[in-house]
Amino acid sequence: MRQVTIGMIVGLIAGTIVGATVIRPEIPVPGIVTSDDQSAVRPDGRTGEPTGRSNKTTRESLLPPDTPGITHWRMTGTYATSLPVLGELPKRIESDIAAISNNRFVIDYHEPGTLVPPLSVFEAVRSGTIQAGISTPALWADDIPALQLFSSIPFGPEAREFLAWFEEGGGRSIFNRLYEEQGIHSLLCGIATPATSGWFKKPVSSVTDLQGLRMRISGLGARVMQRFGVSTEQLMNVDIVRAMETGALDAAEFSQPATDGQLGLQRTADFVYFPGWHQPATLYDLMINRDAWQALSVTGKAQIATVCGNNILRSLASADFRQFQALKKFTEQGKHLKTWPPALLTAFRSEWQQVARDLSKNDRNFRQTWTSLKRFREEYGIWHELSAP
């Protein structure tokens, strides 16, 4: 991806948070079954029953929630902090908000599964069980299908175009309305550049090779693969590796090369495909319970916005910087970096267009969002074509 410059306001970011580790049981969320079939991820990187213990340094025991003059939130997410880029997003929120507020605004981050199951974060924020959660919007498609268009889009915009539409082209107003209707205020709080297209145990050269495959893939890309006879699963974190190792999956996509490598997908398959047609860019957001957001002062709201702006900048730079290093390791390990045959990419694009038409027909919010993005891209395309070297 070409070099990008993103202008934003970034506040004073410095300092570290010191404190004690807290043991906390999983919190029951109204309407949520907290069983281990939702793949809670332990802080030690394993899955299973949540331990209830965060592996971060926290000040919670020294600073109880009712400390006068202190805003104190609990936050969780869907990605372990051991993962590069994805795991760094919540850690920066935690440290930066403390620094910029001079420790008057404290957000304690808890590893996935220690407060609520990872795939229950949306409902936990909506109900007010926790004040905030960070993830990618596509995971909540069962509640709001249109949120998939604020996550990653097959053959969609790259990072700078995605941000231009979101911030200036009408995307933000739709995004805000979709979340506000659910009792959530959400802020864009991170972005990743192109992902891998997936790790496969056997090479894929035609549509026939896809039929009957069992693959971990999420979001709109999963809908496209299903049209080729692929059975898709939405597993989280290291459960993906376990499923690949046990033979429950034949292929898996998760994130970018560096993140896939940290997760261990290169141990489970020899063929990794590019380009990541299903994820040219991925947005991440900080969901905040609406009552908690409205209770903040103007200063507190500005502080969170500033921290998220810095997170976008840092994640964009970090995401691109780390990938070539990961690719070098993969080749040294004898892995095969493959590109999709042009005929398959054409087939993927064609089926994606049909998926978009079907979803637009069945959901008014999806149709409105997709229409806005398509119109923007048609106009932006003139600049994209003329500015490309």
Beta strands, then each sheet from edge to edge (+ up, - down):
strand 1: 71-77
strand 2: 105-110
strand 3: 132-135
strand 4: 184-192
strand 5: 198-200
strand 6: 214-216
strand 7: 231-233
strand 8: 251-252
strand 9: 271-274
strand 10: 282-289
strand 11: 336-339
sheet 1: 2+ 1+ 3+ 10- 4+
sheet 2: 7+ 6+ 8+ 5- 9+ 11+
end
